[in-house]
Amino acid sequence: MSDVKNILLAGVGGQGILLASEVLSEVMLMAGMDVKKNEIHGMSQRGGSVVSHVRYGKKVYSSIIPEGEVDILFSFELLETRRYLPLLRKNGQIVVNNLKIAPPSVALGQREYPENLVEEIRKKFPATTVVNGLDLALEAGNAKTVNTVLLGALSKTLDIDQALWLQALKKMVPERLLEINLKAFALGCNI
Amino acid sequence: MQKVLLSGNEAIARGAYEAGVLVAAAYPGTPSTEILENAKRYKEIDASWAPNEKVALEVGIGASFGGARVLVTMKHVGVNVAADPLFTLSYTGVRGGLVLVVADDPELHSSQNEQDSRNYAKFAKVPMFEPADSQEALEFTKLGFAAGEQFDTPIFLRSTTRISHSKSVVSLGERPQDVPQPTLERNPAKLVMLPGNARRRHFAVEDRLRKMAEWSCRQSFNRIEKGAGKVGVITAGVSYQYVKEVMPDADVLKIGLVYPLPEQMIRDFAANYETLYVVEELDPFIEDQVRAMGIQVIGKDKLSICGELTPGRIQKGLFGQESPTEDNSPELPPRPPNMCPGCPHRGVFMELNRAKAYVTGDIGCYTLGFMPPLSAMDTCICMGASIGNATGISKVISAEEQRKVVAVIGDSTFLHTGINGLMDMVYNQSTATVIILDNRITAMTGRQENPTSGYMLNELKTYRIDMEQLCRAVGVQHVKVIDPYDIALTRKTIREEMARPEVSVILTTRPCVLVPRDNQERRTPLYVDHDKCTGCKACLRLGCPAITWDEEKKKPNIDKILCVGCKVCQQTCGFDAFVECK
């Protein structure tokens, strides 16, 4: 049986998902594992739905996570979490940002944003961690560190040395933003 | 050896660097764009954006004839544009190695068709390598230069979206110390493709393909991976990874050079199995050739020609097993891409919609003008097509309907292949109107410089094409230059020029909001004064992501973080409800 672990990142273009998946992949590389990561980009800055697949283990073949084999859904927005639930394994875990971003049809008043998503997600997948990402990012001092807060929360569900996470952040975050990001990461870890 | 995570595109650029490439040229196109953006990071490589793929390849051919190794990159449909020089380059062969990277887009993640470029390898008789991960992307790029020089041929390197945009672990090598200085060297009998010379070269091409097919059987880029010995699979590219995932016990012939195929190797492999699969994305390219060898295989009878493969689709196609997931989701509101807040295209499309224009569209961010609520695009075919399409449709409709026809095209697309259409329009006295949305950047592919930007790929300043003068030089008598943030002027100009029974060009001049260099002006976000707002929804016709409808209050709100203060919404409001934040 393959030891490969699968994390699917989901959210909305512009939320910093690709940077988060870069950091996550770098951590796994530093931990000595084979890593593959895959996403579709090129139009995502215009507010579309974004996913990024990250797979790691002794040997990874496909960079796309086989359907129904997502171990952790790591999501930056509630509706996008709901959208990708069918890809999760039974007993899969979820780390989700408690945020609603209205898609165009909702913003125009033509459709309604689904209600009670947190309850629905929790009911289907009890191993769900809901993170108030924006509140913690503001506490860290910058609304744009939501992705780092969420990485902190994700790191708690993974058995990886904390030092590697900090090392990866130091490597990938611009120096002037490093301190605030380390604070954001720590806040995410403490939820 | 240093191990790093690289995307396929980064690895191709690295491979070019390690192969001693001196020149790289391209026109941006998803999923190929990042190759040149990474190539420019190596100071030894002269990397530049060309106005289109044909020019990029022609620049590449020149550099190869000068003796340099050259990388040329494009997306699949770009090869259609570059096909003219490509087919003859196949006859001349190369001096310095020339690798043409073509990035296909199975599943049409960001394209207008899903043509399979492997057919171009066969059609143009140009050998093609296909990597299965980033390490191979790097190695096959280097190999392409060596093999191309050995056999005197340009080489295709085929990527797909899942190779170009996937990251995997790569071991890096070094660039050779002694890259020779290219010099002029004449060889007209080989490089001047007059019929007499070309006739002789065609024999060389056929001979080369035969030799490469034999050579390929002995090379390690085509390899057999032994499994349980019961079933055989022939595969290449990203499909190999999915095969290893779904059929871990199968014996696999993994092909690295997908054209010409290693025929003897395939025959020897196939002889071992009663059940032989060919697993490949898009067309039955390998399968048809294997069948032509008289070998029975299972392939496209079970796997779709349309769309990309995934482990689940292979599982389902070959073994009839449904993937374990069952999508019992209620229908969720979709989240399609949208023009950015403050995008200068938005007001133009709202006015085209209001003027009931018949819009022939083109390739760029503005193709999103198709989406509701703007809903102002009626056709979109390929780069530059909008103008010719407008001319053609105007030829066959009544004079009254002719007034509705408007071609809409961006600056980069206009310079790519749109300007030829405009020459035709003037020359053959069309009546249609052309709107050139000049935002000074090739925006959709992630903001690449182009001849309207005033900057090159290497970030140095350069001449900026004067679009107004260009249109006048072609012979357009009516060129109107407008600021698309001025909605009253935009509306008036569009209506006047639509009514005019002559060629006219409306040139909008606002830069892309995502380019900080061109957006130095300070602007303040707006808010909606609910005391003044009547809830008429006129502002919602813009489809701006910063404006959301509050169902309880029956009034709109503006997201201050998203709003860039373009004030286009303010001009749609009849009640002065849109106010600048203090």
Boltz contact constraints between the chains, C-beta under 6 A:
constraints:
  - contact:
      token1: [A, 25]
      token2: [B, 5]
      max_distance: 6.0
  - contact:
      token1: [A, 29]
      token2: [B, 5]
      max_distance: 6.0
  - contact:
      token1: [A, 36]
      token2: [B, 168]
      max_distance: 6.0
  - contact:
      token1: [A, 37]
      token2: [B, 167]
      max_distance: 6.0
  - contact:
      token1: [A, 38]
      token2: [B, 166]
      max_distance: 6.0
  - contact:
      token1: [A, 40]
      token2: [B, 109]
      max_distance: 6.0
  - contact:
      token1: [A, 42]
      token2: [B, 30]
      max_distance: 6.0
  - contact:
      token1: [A, 42]
      token2: [B, 110]
      max_distance: 6.0
  - contact:
      token1: [A, 43]
      token2: [B, 110]
      max_distance: 6.0
  - contact:
      token1: [A, 43]
      token2: [B, 337]
      max_distance: 6.0
  - contact:
      token1: [A, 46]
      token2: [B, 337]
      max_distance: 6.0
  - contact:
      token1: [A, 46]
      token2: [B, 338]
      max_distance: 6.0
  - contact:
      token1: [A, 46]
      token2: [B, 340]
      max_distance: 6.0
  - contact:
      token1: [A, 47]
      token2: [B, 338]
      max_distance: 6.0
  - contact:
      token1: [A, 47]
      token2: [B, 545]
      max_distance: 6.0
  - contact:
      token1: [A, 48]
      token2: [B, 335]
      max_distance: 6.0
  - contact:
      token1: [A, 48]
      token2: [B, 336]
      max_distance: 6.0
  - contact:
      token1: [A, 48]
      token2: [B, 337]
      max_distance: 6.0
  - contact:
      token1: [A, 49]
      token2: [B, 335]
      max_distance: 6.0
  - contact:
      token1: [A, 61]
      token2: [B, 241]
      max_distance: 6.0
  - contact:
      token1: [A, 61]
      token2: [B, 244]
      max_distance: 6.0
  - contact:
      token1: [A, 61]
      token2: [B, 245]
      max_distance: 6.0
  - contact:
      token1: [A, 62]
      token2: [B, 241]
      max_distance: 6.0
  - contact:
      token1: [A, 62]
      token2: [B, 242]
      max_distance: 6.0
  - contact:
      token1: [A, 62]
      token2: [B, 245]
      max_distance: 6.0
  - contact:
      token1: [A, 62]
      token2: [B, 311]
      max_distance: 6.0
  - contact:
      token1: [A, 63]
      token2: [B, 166]
      max_distance: 6.0
  - contact:
      token1: [A, 64]
      token2: [B, 310]
      max_distance: 6.0
  - contact:
      token1: [A, 66]
      token2: [B, 311]
      max_distance: 6.0
  - contact:
      token1: [A, 66]
      token2: [B, 312]
      max_distance: 6.0
  - contact:
      token1: [A, 67]
      token2: [B, 312]
      max_distance: 6.0
  - contact:
      token1: [A, 67]
      token2: [B, 323]
      max_distance: 6.0
  - contact:
      token1: [A, 67]
      token2: [B, 325]
      max_distance: 6.0
  - contact:
      token1: [A, 68]
      token2: [B, 323]
      max_distance: 6.0
  - contact:
      token1: [A, 68]
      token2: [B, 324]
      max_distance: 6.0
  - contact:
      token1: [A, 68]
      token2: [B, 325]
      max_distance: 6.0
  - contact:
      token1: [A, 83]
      token2: [B, 332]
      max_distance: 6.0
  - contact:
      token1: [A, 86]
      token2: [B, 325]
      max_distance: 6.0
  - contact:
      token1: [A, 86]
      token2: [B, 327]
      max_distance: 6.0
  - contact:
      token1: [A, 102]
      token2: [B, 548]
      max_distance: 6.0
  - contact:
      token1: [A, 103]
      token2: [B, 333]
      max_distance: 6.0
  - contact:
      token1: [A, 103]
      token2: [B, 335]
      max_distance: 6.0
  - contact:
      token1: [A, 104]
      token2: [B, 338]
      max_distance: 6.0
  - contact:
      token1: [A, 105]
      token2: [B, 333]
      max_distance: 6.0
  - contact:
      token1: [A, 106]
      token2: [B, 333]
      max_distance: 6.0
  - contact:
      token1: [A, 107]
      token2: [B, 548]
      max_distance: 6.0
  - contact:
      token1: [A, 108]
      token2: [B, 540]
      max_distance: 6.0
  - contact:
      token1: [A, 109]
      token2: [B, 549]
      max_distance: 6.0
  - contact:
      token1: [A, 111]
      token2: [B, 333]
      max_distance: 6.0
